[in-house]
Amino acid sequence: MTETLPISVPPAPCESERLSELLRAIRACQHCAVHLPHGPRPIVQAGVRARLLIIGQAPGARVHASGIPWDDPSGERLRSWLDIDKDTFYNPQQVAIVPMGYCYPGKGPSGDLPPRRECAELWLDRLLACLPSIGLTLLIGQYAQRHFLGKSAAGGVGKTVAAHAQFAPDIVPLPHPSPRNIAWFLRNPWFDAELLPKLRSRVQAAIASEVSI
């Protein structure tokens, strides 16, 4: 039997109390429970004053266990890329962390399974409508890039990241910081030399911006 999703309704402006209600609903979501081998545990971080938005793939097994986004070696590398400490990274009024899939999807033949599409269909537009202060969005990996950049990401993550200037100043596409991608980093030294200094500068500028809500 085919699952049906609610009809999409244009999101209304969102304030702090409504964002809190939305986050509670997301974290209680059981929509995909039958498809999740480890059960649902939606992991998301957001605040109405957040200036930096990080959109990745889906939690891995370690993050599923801890309930803390990017609580793994990939997260350590990501924070190094951004040059921000954990206090800043885990402050929802500075950094919003919204993966394409909120729950760990389980293992596939070659790594984790893709994020389930229902998260974006059910929640993404409403959640983004509650983040009015975002000054910089980081799109990490193919799923986020395809969703937000469409045909501009058709060439794959490597080409999309190489074309980062095309999306400036509000969006930065990034490869996944997983240790499994070390070969890509070694083949592309321009990433460290060219993109990371620009990324760090833009992250610092976004976080330092004053927000009045």
C-alpha positions as CSV (number, residue, x, y, z in Angstrom):
1,M,0.0,0.0,0.0
2,T,1.4,3.4,-1.0
3,E,2.0,5.9,1.8
4,T,0.2,9.2,1.5
5,L,1.7,12.4,2.7
6,P,-0.1,15.6,3.8
7,I,-0.9,18.1,1.1
8,S,1.8,20.8,1.1
9,V,0.7,24.1,2.5
10,P,2.7,27.3,2.1
11,P,4.5,27.9,5.4
12,A,3.4,30.8,7.6
13,P,5.9,33.1,9.3
14,C,7.3,31.4,12.3
15,E,8.3,32.8,15.7
16,S,10.3,31.2,18.6
17,E,7.3,29.5,20.2
18,R,6.1,28.0,17.0
19,L,9.6,26.8,16.2
20,S,9.7,25.0,19.5
21,E,6.3,23.4,18.8
22,L,7.6,22.3,15.3
23,L,10.8,20.9,16.8
24,R,8.8,18.9,19.3
25,A,6.6,17.5,16.5
26,I,9.7,16.6,14.4
27,R,11.4,14.8,17.3
28,A,8.2,12.8,18.0
29,C,7.7,11.8,14.4
30,Q,7.1,8.1,13.8
31,H,6.1,8.3,10.2
32,C,9.0,6.1,8.9
33,A,9.3,3.8,11.9
34,V,8.5,0.7,9.9
35,H,11.4,1.5,7.5
36,L,14.0,2.3,10.1
37,P,15.9,-0.8,11.3
38,H,17.1,1.0,14.5
39,G,13.9,2.9,15.1
40,P,13.2,6.6,14.7
41,R,15.3,9.2,16.5
42,P,14.9,12.5,14.7
43,I,18.0,14.7,15.2
44,V,17.8,18.3,14.3
45,Q,19.0,21.6,15.8
46,A,17.5,25.1,15.2
47,G,16.8,28.5,16.6
48,V,15.1,31.5,15.2
49,R,18.3,33.6,15.6
50,A,20.6,31.1,13.9
51,R,22.7,32.7,11.2
52,L,24.5,29.5,9.9
53,L,22.5,26.6,8.4
54,I,24.1,23.3,7.9
55,I,22.2,20.8,5.7
56,G,23.8,17.4,5.4
57,Q,22.6,13.8,4.7
58,A,21.3,11.9,7.7
59,P,22.7,10.9,11.1
60,G,25.0,7.9,11.2
61,A,25.0,5.1,13.7
62,R,27.2,7.0,16.3
63,V,25.0,10.1,16.1
64,H,21.9,8.0,16.4
65,A,23.3,6.5,19.6
66,S,24.2,9.8,21.2
67,G,21.4,12.0,19.8
68,I,23.9,14.8,19.1
69,P,24.3,16.0,15.5
70,W,27.8,15.5,13.9
71,D,29.0,13.8,17.1
72,D,31.6,11.7,15.2
73,P,34.9,12.1,13.3
74,S,33.0,13.7,10.4
75,G,31.8,16.3,12.8
76,E,35.3,17.0,14.1
77,R,36.6,17.6,10.6
78,L,33.6,19.8,9.8
79,R,34.2,22.0,12.8
80,S,37.8,22.2,11.8
81,W,36.8,23.3,8.3
82,L,34.5,26.0,9.8
83,D,37.0,27.0,12.5
84,I,34.4,27.1,15.2
85,D,34.3,25.4,18.6
86,K,31.7,23.0,20.0
87,D,30.0,25.7,22.1
88,T,29.3,27.7,19.0
89,F,28.5,24.7,16.8
90,Y,25.9,23.4,19.3
91,N,24.3,26.7,20.0
92,P,21.0,26.6,18.1
93,Q,20.8,30.4,18.2
94,Q,23.9,30.5,16.1
95,V,23.9,27.3,14.1
96,A,21.0,25.4,12.7
97,I,21.6,21.8,11.8
98,V,19.0,20.3,9.5
99,P,19.9,17.0,7.7
100,M,17.9,15.9,4.6
101,G,16.9,12.9,6.7
102,Y,16.5,13.3,10.5
103,C,16.8,9.6,11.4
104,Y,19.6,7.1,10.9
105,P,18.4,5.1,7.8
106,G,20.6,2.0,8.5
107,K,23.3,0.3,6.5
108,G,23.3,-0.4,2.8
109,P,25.5,-2.4,0.6
110,S,28.1,0.4,0.5
111,G,27.8,2.6,3.5
112,D,24.7,4.1,5.0
113,L,21.4,4.1,3.1
114,P,20.2,7.4,1.6
115,P,18.1,9.7,3.8
116,R,14.5,9.0,3.5
117,R,12.6,11.4,1.4
118,E,9.7,11.8,3.8
119,C,11.6,14.2,6.1
120,A,11.9,16.8,3.5
121,E,8.4,16.3,2.3
122,L,6.8,16.5,5.7
123,W,9.0,19.0,7.5
124,L,11.6,20.9,5.5
125,D,9.7,23.9,4.2
126,R,8.0,24.5,7.5
127,L,11.3,24.3,9.4
128,L,13.2,26.6,7.0
129,A,10.3,29.1,7.3
130,C,11.2,29.3,11.0
131,L,14.8,30.2,10.3
132,P,14.5,33.9,9.1
133,S,17.9,35.0,10.1
134,I,20.1,32.5,8.1
135,G,22.9,34.4,6.4
136,L,24.9,31.4,5.1
137,T,23.8,27.9,4.1
138,L,26.2,24.9,3.8
139,L,25.1,22.1,1.6
140,I,27.0,19.0,2.5
141,G,26.9,16.0,0.1
142,Q,24.9,15.1,-2.9
143,Y,21.4,14.9,-1.4
144,A,21.4,18.4,0.0
145,Q,23.0,19.8,-3.2
146,R,20.6,18.1,-5.5
147,H,17.6,19.2,-3.5
148,F,18.5,22.9,-3.2
149,L,20.6,23.4,-6.4
150,G,18.7,21.2,-8.8
151,K,20.4,20.9,-12.2
152,S,23.4,22.9,-11.0
153,A,24.4,19.9,-8.9
154,A,23.8,17.4,-11.7
155,G,27.6,16.9,-12.3
156,G,28.1,15.4,-8.8
157,V,29.6,16.6,-5.6
158,G,33.1,17.2,-6.9
159,K,32.0,19.4,-9.8
160,T,29.5,21.2,-7.6
161,V,32.1,22.0,-4.9
162,A,34.6,23.1,-7.6
163,A,31.9,25.5,-8.9
164,H,31.4,27.0,-5.4
165,A,31.9,30.6,-6.6
166,Q,28.7,30.2,-8.7
167,F,26.6,29.9,-5.5
168,A,28.3,32.7,-3.5
169,P,27.8,34.5,-1.2
170,D,24.8,32.8,0.5
171,I,25.5,29.1,-0.2
172,V,28.6,27.0,0.0
173,P,28.5,23.4,-1.3
174,L,30.8,21.0,0.5
175,P,31.9,17.4,0.2
176,H,31.0,15.1,3.1
177,P,33.8,15.4,5.8
178,S,33.8,11.7,6.4
179,P,37.2,10.0,6.8
180,R,36.1,7.7,3.9
181,N,36.6,10.7,1.6
182,I,40.3,11.2,2.4
183,A,41.3,10.1,-1.1
184,W,39.1,12.9,-2.6
185,F,40.8,15.5,-0.3
186,L,44.2,14.3,-1.3
187,R,43.3,14.5,-5.0
188,N,41.9,18.0,-4.6
189,P,44.4,20.1,-2.7
190,W,42.7,23.3,-3.9
191,F,39.9,22.5,-1.4
192,D,42.1,23.2,1.5
193,A,44.1,25.9,-0.2
194,E,41.3,27.8,-1.9
195,L,37.9,27.0,-0.5
196,L,38.5,26.6,3.2
197,P,39.9,30.1,3.8
198,K,36.8,31.6,2.1
199,L,34.5,29.3,4.0
200,R,36.0,30.2,7.3
201,S,35.8,33.9,6.6
202,R,32.1,33.7,5.5
203,V,31.2,31.5,8.5
204,Q,32.7,34.0,10.9
205,A,31.0,36.9,9.2
206,A,27.6,35.2,9.3
207,I,27.9,34.2,13.0
208,A,29.1,37.7,14.0
209,S,26.2,39.4,12.3
210,E,23.7,41.0,14.7
211,V,20.1,39.7,14.5
212,S,17.0,41.6,15.5
213,I,13.8,39.5,15.8
